[in-house]
Amino acid sequence: MKFLNKLERRFGRYAIPNLMKYVVVLYAIGVFLGTFFPLLYNLTRLDFNMVARGQIWRLVTWIIPYGSFGSILVVAISVYFYYLIGNTLEQNWGAFRMNLYFFSGIIFNIIASFITYLITGATINPSFSLICHTMFFAFAALYPNITFYIYFLIPVKAKWLAILEGLVYLYYIYSYIVTKQYLLIIPLIVSFGNFLIFFFATRNYRRISPHEIKRKVDFRRQMSQAGYQGNASFGKSRNVITRHKCAICGRTELDGDDLEFRFCSKCDGNYEYCMDHLFTHEHFKKHNH
């Protein structure tokens, strides 16, 4: 994280704010080209043989996600979904780190394709949708308990959706092994390099250390001996000072080890919410009171 902080201080001014708006535009261009000029795909897809002949633009133009008006509804729903996720990540990380995560995903996809090219001499065109998928994994890692409604009816938490999608990719890897298409495993793993780096770099390994576990056990025992009426994890008492409290439901970190809290940047004042109410509450505005 110190390295990222140094990068942000030095290059943060070059970050593109509201990056997901340009991704939406990119999808719109892809639908237009895919409908009216589908043959352009052969001129824009990544092909290292053609790049070696001077068609450098292919290193960039492959990110255009070609589609068609026939699938416009599916594309629109997917784009809206990833637009919301990308904006949430940018609000959490800031524009620079969102840019870094997104563009490193593009670079990792190119690297994965280049590795297979060096081995086989053929280019496996990378998928732009994989970059959006890695954004969802990052979102689920940050907000595991956010609930999505599948078909607007079935509530599923983000962490379970991410696990399900992860199992799908593991199945792909297994099928490639069974069919002996080992090279297809390379781009699938390498293209997720940005998420893997993010995940392992942001884990709080201290909380599972023996010292930290012992500290928590001692704290619970001391609270119990002091006569506090506790719940399953710590304890509840008017005299217990908490660091976090949801402005809607009043829950604190004492109500569960898995609860997470965030401040809302759109509310006037320091209002903190649990993940169940962060995106559903009515924003507090001073001029309304």
KEMAR-670770 format. One record per atom (N, C-alpha, C): residue in one letter; x, y, z. Coordinates in pm, whole numbers, plus 32768, in hexadecimal, padded with zeros to 4 digits. Last residue first. Layout:
REM residues N
AXYZ
...
END
This chain:
REM residues 289
H730B87EB82C2
H72EB87E48350
H72FB886F838F
N735E87FB81C4
N72DC87BC81D8
N72B287BD826A
H7459885C81C5
H73F288BC81A0
H7365888281AF
K74F187798202
K74DB87DD826A
K7469883B8249
K7490863581AD
K74B886B8817C
K7492872381E3
F74CB84E3819A
F74AF855081F7
F74E785D281BE
H7436840180B7
H74A9845580D9
H747E84CB8130
E73A582D9811E
E7389835E80E6
E73F683BE8115
H7445819C80D3
H74128204812B
H73F4828480DE
T74BB80DF8033
T742980E68030
T73F081588085
F75C680B8804E
F759780DF7FC9
F74FF80F07FC3
L75E1807B815F
L763980DE8121
L76018111809D
H75547FB581DC
H7510803581CA
H7564809E8183
D75F47ED981EE
D75697EC381C7
D75217F4581A8
M76E47F328250
M76DE7F1581C1
M764F7EFA8192
C76A0804B832C
C76C87FC18312
C76B17FA3827F
Y771D819C8327
Y76B3813B8310
Y76EE80AE8304
E774682E483AB
E777E8261838D
E770D81FB8385
Y77748433836D
Y771183CB8386
Y774783468352
N77DF8551839D
N782284CF83A9
N77BD846483D0
G7748862A82A3
G776F86038329
G77AD8578832A
D766F85F381B4
D76AD866781F3
D76CA86468285
C76B684DF80DE
C766D8517814F
C76BA858F8188
K776084788025
K76F584CE7FF3
K76A1850C8063
S780F83CA8098
S784784488067
S77DC84A98039
C77DF831281B6
C77A283388136
C77D483C2810E
F78BE82258246
F788382AA8246
F784B82C881BB
R787C80CD829A
R78B881318241
R787181B78256
F78B97F918331
F787B80158336
F78C7807482DA
E78637E37835A
E78BC7E9F8324
E78707F228320
L785B7D0D841B
L781C7D8B83F3
L78867DEF83C4
D78CA7C29847D
D78CA7C3883EC
D78897CBA83BE
D78AD7C22858E
D79347C34855A
D79357C5184C5
G77A17CD88625
G77CF7C6C85CD
G78587C898594
D77667DA486CE
D76F87D4C86A6
D77237CDF8646
L78377E4B86F2
L78207DE8875B
L77B27D848736
E782E7F088632
E78887E98861A
E78797E2B8683
T76C87F4B8636
T77547F708645
T77AA7EF58628
R75897FC385BE
R75E77F5785DB
R76767F8C85E3
G74D280858576
G7512809085F8
G75738021861A
C745480A38484
C7427803584DA
C746980368564
I74C181A6842F
I743981788413
I740B8111847A
A75C681D6846B
A756882428487
A74D88219846F
C768C80E5850B
C763981038496
C75D1816C84BC
K77C481208597
K7735811185B1
K76E7813B8536
H790680E28625
H78AF80EB85B1
H781E80D785D9
R797E80D2871C
R79BC812886B6
R795F81408640
T78F480E18868
T790380A387E3
T793E81078782
I791180A089B8
I792781048950
I794180BD88CC
V7829802E8A9D
V788F80058A3E
V789A806D89D1
N775380738B37
N77D580A88B5E
N784580838AFE
R767E7FED8ADC
R767E807E8AC6
R770780BA8AE4
S76DE7EC48A3A
S76C67F108AB4
S76C77FA28A92
K771F7D8889BD
K76D37E0389AA
K76C27E468A33
G782D7CD2892C
G77D57CF48999
G77927D778981
F78A57C108862
F78E77C6288C6
F788D7C7B893F
S78107B2387F5
S78987B4787D6
S78DC7B9B8841
A77127AE68852
A776B7A77882E
A77F97AA38819
N76F17BE18953
N76B87B8B88EC
N77217B2488C5
G76F27C1A8AB8
G77287C178A31
G76D57BC789D0
Q76E87CF08BB9
Q76957C8D8B77
Q76BB7C8A8AE5
Y77FD7D1B8C8C
Y77B17D488C19
Y77607CD38BE3
G78A57CE48D61
G78157CDF8D78
G77C27D118D04
A79AE7CC18D4C
A79837D468D78
A78EB7D4F8D88
Q79C47BCA8CDC
Q79E17BD68D6B
Q79B37C5D8DA2
S79917C0D8BD1
S79357BB58C19
S79487BC28CB0
M7A6F7CA78B94
M79EA7CE28B8D
M79857C918BDB
Q7B367BE78BB2
Q7B347C5C8C0A
Q7AAC7CA08C0B
R7AF47B3A8AE1
R7AF37B0A8B6A
R7AEC7B7D8BCD
R7B197BE08A03
R7A947BAA8A20
R7A897B7A8AB1
F7C2D7C0C8A1A
F7BCF7C7D8A22
F7B437C4B8A45
D7C997B0E89F5
D7CAD7B538A75
D7C497BC48A87
V7C4C7AE688E8
V7C1B7A8C8951
V7C287ACF89DA
K7CDC7BB1886C
K7C4A7BB38868
K7C0E7B5A88D5
R7DE47B5E88A0
R7DB67BE088D1
R7D1E7BE788D5
K7DEE7A6D8813
K7DF97A6C88A5
K7DC67AEE88E1
I7DDE7AD5870F
I7D767A7A8740
I7D767A7687D8
E7ECC7B648705
E7E4E7BAB86FB
E7DDA7B55872C
H7F8A7A93871D
H7F897B00877E
H7F037B48877D
P7F5779F1863A
P7F4079BD86C2
P7F387A2B872B
S7EA57AA78537
S7F227A7F8578
S7F047A4B8604
I7DD27B0E84B9
I7DCF7A7D84CC
I7E527A4B8509
R7E047C1B84A5
R7D907BF384F6
R7D877B5C850A
R7EDC7C3783F5
R7EF47C458485
R7E807C0E84D8
Y7E8A7C3682F4
Y7EBA7BB7832B
Y7ED17BBE83C2
N7DB47CC08244
N7DE57CE182CA
N7E0F7C5F830F
R7DF07CEB80EB
R7DC27C968159
R7E017CC481DC
T7E4B7D758014
T7DF27DBD806F
T7DBE7D6680E0
A7EE37CD27F77
A7F247D497FAD
A7ECD7D918013
F7E377C0E7F1F
F7E9E7BE87F80
F7EE47C607FBD
F7D8F7CAE7E75
F7D597C5D7EE2
F7DC37C3F7F4B
F7E397D297DB7
F7DE67D7A7E10
F7DBB7D287E8A
I7EA07C467D38
I7EFA7CA37D7C
I7EAC7CF77DE1
L7DB37BDD7CD1
L7E027B8D7D2E
L7E627BE57D7D
F7D5F7CAA7C22
F7D0F7C897C99
F7D617C3B7D00
N7E2E7CA67B65
N7E147D207BB1
N7DC07D047C2D
G7E227BA07AF8
G7E947BCA7B48
G7E797C457B9B
F7D737B2C7A52
F7D3F7B517AD5
F7DAF7B817B32
S7E0A7AE2797C
S7DB37B567969
S7D717B8279EA
V7E8679F979D6
V7ED47A7579D1
V7E7B7AEF79C5
I7DB0793E79BC
I7DEC795C7A3F
I7E3379E37A3C
L7D6E794078AD
L7D0379487911
L7D3A7970799A
P7E5D791F7820
P7E1979A2781E
P7DAD79B07887
I7E927807787D
I7EED78797894
I7EA478FF788E
I7DD877557822
I7DD7777578B1
I7E2977F278CC
L7E0E77237720
L7D9D777B773A
L7D9377A177CD
L7ED776677728
L7EFC76F2770C
L7E8977537727
Y7E5C7570774A
Y7EA175AF77BA
Y7EBF764477A2
Q7D8C74BB76F7
Q7DA0754076BC
Q7DE475997726
K7D3E73BD7749
K7DCB73D6772B
K7DE3745876DE
T7C48739377AA
T7C5373917718
T7CE173AE76E7
V7C8573B178B9
V7C4F73317888
V7C60732577F2
I7CD674BE78BE
I7D34745478E4
I7D0773CD78AC
Y7BED753E7874
Y7C63754D781E
Y7CCB74E1783D
S7B4B74F8794C
S7B2974C578C6
S7B9E74D27866
Y7BCF75867A1A
Y7BC674F47A1F
Y7BA874B97994
I7B9F768C79C3
I7C29765B79CE
I7C2B75C279CE
Y7A88769179D7
Y7AC976A67955
Y7B58766E7957
Y7A7076707AEA
Y7A3D76087A91
Y7A7A76157A06
L7AD777627B3E
L7B1F76E77B61
L7AF076727B0B
Y7A0E78067ADE
Y7A93780E7AA1
Y7AE877957AC5
V794077B37B8A
V793077A47AF8
V79B777A97AB3
L79A378007C7F
L799377717C64
L798277567BCF
G798D79157C60
G7A1178D87C6E
G7A0D78437C52
E787A792F7C61
E78C2794E7BE6
E794F79137BEA
L784D78E47D6D
L781078987D00
L785A78B07C7D
I78D979AF7DF1
I790379247E03
I78CC78CD7D91
A78407A8A7D9F
A78CD7A837D7A
A790179F47D86
L774B7A4C7E15
L77537A597D84
L77E37A4C7D54
W77997A567F1F
W776D79D77EE8
W776E79DA7E50
K77DA7B647F3E
K78437B007F55
K781B7A797F1A
A76E87BEB7F13
A77547BF77EB1
A77BC7B897EC2
K75BF7B2B7F56
K762C7B837F7F
K769F7B7D7F1B
V74867B317EBD
V75047AE87ECC
V75717B4C7EF2
P732B7B127E97
P73997B5A7ED9
P74147B017EEB
I726C7B0E7D7C
I72B97AB47DD1
I732D7B007E12
L71FB7BE57CE1
L71AB7B987D41
L72007B4E7DA8
F727C7C4E7C08
F72337CAB7C5E
F71E27C657CCA
Y73207B907BA4
Y729D7B9E7B64
Y723F7BF57BB9
I73B97BA57CDA
I73BB7B637C58
I732E7B617C1F
Y74207CA87D8D
Y73A57C5F7D73
Y73A77C287CE4
F752A7CB97E7B
F74F77CCD7DF4
F74797C797DE3
T75AA7D467FA0
T754A7CE97F65
T75227D157ED9
I76E67D48803B
I76867D917FE8
I762C7D2C7FA0
N77AD7CC080BD
N77247CAB80EC
N76BC7D0180A2
P78A87D038056
P78777C7A8046
P77E37C678068
Y79447DE97FDF
Y78BC7DEE8014
Y787B7D648008
L7A457D9D7F8F
L7A337E147FE1
L79AB7E158027
A7A1A7CB87EFA
A7A7C7CB17F66
A7A6C7D287FC5
A79667D147E3F
A79387CB07E9F
A79997CA37F14
F7A117DC07DAE
F799B7DF67DF4
F796C7D957E60
A7AC17D067D42
A7AF47D6B7D9E
A7A827DA77DF0
F7A0D7C7B7C9F
F7A527C337D0A
F7A8A7C957D71
F79C87D497BED
F79637D137C47
F79A27CC67CBB
M7AB87D6D7B69
M7A847DDB7BBA
M7A1B7DA77C1B
T7ACA7C807ADE
T7B297C957B4C
T7AFD7D097BA3
H7A027CB17A22
H79EF7C487A85
H7A4F7C5A7AFA
C7A787D757986
C7A027D9879D5
C79E87D307A41
I7B3C7CD57916
I7B657D467968
I7AF17D7379C0
L7AA87C237880
L7AF27BF078F3
L7B1D7C617950
S7A4A7CB877AB
S79EC7C9C7818
S7A337C657893
F7B157CB576F4
F7B037D2E7742
F7AA77D1577B9
S7BE87BA776BE
S7B5D7BD176CF
S7B557C4C7726
P7CEA7B7A75C2
P7CB87B86764B
P7C2A7BBC764E
N7D207A8974CD
N7CEF7B1174E3
N7CB57B1D7571
I7E3F79E474B4
I7DBB79D274EE
I7D877A5C7514
T7F0B79BC739D
T7EDA7A1A7401
T7E4F79F37430
A801078CD7369
A7F8978FE734B
A7F5A795673BE
G80FA786A73C2
G810078B77346
G807978EC731C
T810F77E174B2
T80C977A07443
T80D977E873BE
I81AE787D755F
I81B477EB7564
I817E77AB74E5
L817979837526
L820479587523
L820F78C0751F
Y806379827552
Y8098799974CB
Y8128796974C0
T805179637662
T802178F5760D
T80537905757E
I80BB7A5F76A5
I80FC79E376D3
I80D2796E767B
F80017B0F763B
F80887B0C7601
F80D27A8D762A
S7F257AE876DD
S7F1B7AC67650
S7FA47ABA760F
A7F907B4877CD
A7F607ABE77C3
A7F597A917733
I7FC07C557788
I802F7BFD77AD
I80077B6B779E
I7EBA7CAD7760
I7F187CAE76F0
I7F8D7C50770C
N7E587C8F7864
N7E1A7C4477F7
N7E767C3E777E
F7EF97D4678EC
F7F057CB7790C
F7EC67C61789F
I7E977E35787B
I7F227E0C7864
I7F357D787880
I7D927E3878DE
I7DA97E36784D
I7E367E047830
G7DCB7E4879F0
G7D807DD679BB
G7D927DC87925
S7E3F7F3D79FB
S7E967ECA7A13
S7E517E4A79E5
F7D5C7FD679D3
F7DBE7FCF7967
F7E257F5F797D
F7CD37FA67ACB
F7C947F8C7A49
F7CFD7F7979DC
Y7D897FF47B93
Y7D4F7F6E7B93
Y7D1A7F4A7B08
L7DBC80FE7B4C
L7E29809F7B53
L7DF580107B4C
N7CBD81727B64
N7D0381707AE3
N7D6F81057AE1
M7C9E814F7C78
M7C3F81107C1C
M7C7C81067B91
R7D6B81ED7CD2
R7D73815D7CEA
R7D0F81107C94
F7D1182EE7C78
F7D9282B67C4F
F7D95821F7C60
A7C1483217CEE
A7C2083117C5C
A7CA282CD7C35
G7BC7825A7E13
G7BF582D27DD1
G7C0F82B67D3E
W7B58817E7E98
W7BE981857E83
W7C1A82107E5B
N7A4381B77EAD
N7A8D817B7F1C
N7B2281927F10
Q79FB82237DBB
Q79DD826F7E34
Q7A2C823B7EAA
E7A4C81507D17
E7A9181D17D0B
E7A7682287D86
L7997808A7D64
L7A2580757D7C
L7A7280F97D75
T78AC81047D06
T78BC80E97D95
T794F80D47DB8
N78DC81067BF3
N78CF81857C3A
N78E081727CD1
G78DF7FF07BC2
G795780417BAA
G795180C67BF2
I77D47FAD7C02
I78447F727C4C
I78C17FC77C3D
L774680417B41
L772F80597BD0
L77A380247C23
Y77B07FCB7A59
Y77BE805C7A6E
Y77AC807D7B03
Y775F7EC77A6B
Y77ED7EE37A7F
Y78087F787A90
F764A7EF57A3F
F76797EAF7AB6
F770B7ED17AD2
Y76497F6A7942
Y76167FB679B5
Y76497F7A7A37
V76AC7E9678AA
V76F87F1378B2
V76CB7F65792B
S75DF7DD778C9
S76677DB978F7
S76B77E39790B
I75087E607854
I75007E3678E0
I758B7E1C7918
A756A7E81774C
A75487EF7779E
A75437ED37832
V75887D7976F2
V75FE7DD076FE
V75E27E45775A
V747D7D2A76F0
V74DD7CE47746
V75597D3A775D
L741D7DE27630
L73E57DDF76B8
L74467D9C7719
I74AC7DAF7543
I74BD7E307586
I74897E2C7616
S74C47CE8748D
S74E07CC67519
S74EA7D427570
G74907D63739E
G743E7CF073C3
G74507CC97454
F75527E197376
F74D37E4B73AA
F74777DD973D5
S76897D8B73EE
S76267DA77386
S75A67DD973C7
G77E97DAC742C
G77667D747449
G77087D9073D5
Y793A7DBC7495
Y78DA7DB77427
Y78597D727454
P79E17E7D755E
P798F7E03756D
P79217E007503
I7B247EDF752E
I7A9C7F007502
I7A467E817508
I7C207E857563
I7BC87E9675D6
I7B3A7EBE75AE
W7CB27E86747E
W7C737E0774A3
W7C127E177517
T7D347F79745F
T7CAC7F6D7429
T7C687EE9744D
V7E387F5874CB
V7DD57FAA7510
V7D477F8974E2
L7ECE7EBC742B
L7EE87EB174BB
L7E827EFE750D
R7E8E7F11732E
R7E487E9A7360
R7E607E8573F5
W7F367FDB72E1
W7EB58001731D
W7E6B7F897359
I800F7F75725D
I801B7F8872EC
I7F947FA3732E
Q805E7EDB716E
Q7FD57F007192
Q7FCB7F0D722B
G815B7E7C712A
G81477F0C7135
G80BC7F38715C
R81877D737137
R818F7DB070B2
R816F7E4570B4
A81537D35723A
A81DF7D2F720F
A81F27D6D7186
V80407D3B722B
V80847DA47278
V81177DAA724F
M80117C5171A2
M7FF77CCF715D
M80377D4471A7
N805A7B9C7269
N80997B9371E6
N80887C157198
F7FAE7BDD7336
F803B7C047344
F80887BF472C1
D7E827C637341
D7EC87BFF72F0
D7F5B7C2772EE
L7D507CC673BD
L7DDE7CB873DC
L7E1A7C45738C
R7C737D6B72D1
R7C927D077335
R7D297CFA7349
T7C547E1871FA
T7C697E52727F
T7C8F7DEB72E8
L7C1E7D977112
L7C867DFE710D
L7CA77E367197
N7B4E7CF1714A
N7BCC7CB3711F
N7C3F7D167119
Y7A857DAB717C
Y7ABB7D5D71EB
Y7B427D2071C7
L7A1F7E107097
L7A8B7E5B70D6
L7ACC7E0E7148
L79457D7E7053
L79C47D52701B
L7A3B7D9E7057
P78687E0470C1
P789E7D8F7107
P79267D6170D3
F77E37F0C70BF
F78657EF17081
F78A77E7870C3
F76EB7F0A7140
F76F57F4570BA
F77797F267073
T770D7E777232
T76917E7171E5
T76A47E9C7155
G78087EAC7296
G77E27E217283
G77647E117230
L77FF7FC372AC
L78587F857249
L782F7EF4722D
F773A7FD9737A
F7729801C72F9
F777E7FDA728D
V77AC7F47744B
V772A7F1D7414
V77147F5B738B
G78987FDE7473
G789F7F52744D
G781E7F1F7411
I783180D274C7
I787C80CD7449
I7882803D7417
A77C8807C75BB
A776E80B27555
A77B180AF74CC
Y78B280357641
Y78507FCD7621
Y77F07FFD75B5
L792081347658
L796880CD760E
L7909805B75E6
V786B81B27701
V787A81E37677
V78BD81797620
V78A4811E77E6
V781E811877AB
V782381467719
V79A981757811
V799180E777F5
V790880D577B5
Y797C827B784F
Y79C1825F77D1
Y79B381CB77AC
K7907825B7946
K78BA829D78DC
K78F8827F7854
M79CE81F179E5
M7967819679B3
M790F81D77949
L7A6D82C67A3D
L7A9E826F79D3
L7A2F821B7995
N7A6783B57AD6
N79EE837A7A9D
N7A0F831E7A27
P7BAD84387A7B
P7B3A842C7AD6
P7AC083F57A8C
I7CDD83B17A3B
I7C6283D679F5
I7BED83C97A56
A7E1184327ABB
A7DA383D37AC0
A7D2884097A78
Y7EDD84E07AD5
Y7EC084B07A4D
Y7E4A84507A49
R7F0585127BDD
R7EC8857D7B8E
R7EA585527B01
G7F9084337C3F
G7F01843F7C56
G7EBD84A97C00
F809E840A7C35
F805584037BB6
F7FBE84177BC6
R80FE84367D3C
R814C84617CC7
R80F9846A7C48
R804383D57DEC
R8077845E7E00
R80BE84917D84
E802582D47D87
E7FB583337D80
E7FE583C27D92
L811C82607DBD
L80EF826E7D33
L808182D77D26
K811182677ED4
K817982B37E8E
K815382C87DFC
N803A81BA7F00
N803182447F2E
N8098829D7EE7
L80A380CD7E9F
L8031810B7E5A
L8022819D7E82
F816880A07F61
F818F80B37ED5
F812080F67E87
K80CC80798040
K812480ED803D
K8150810C7FAF
M80517F888000
M800080008000
M8055807F8000
END
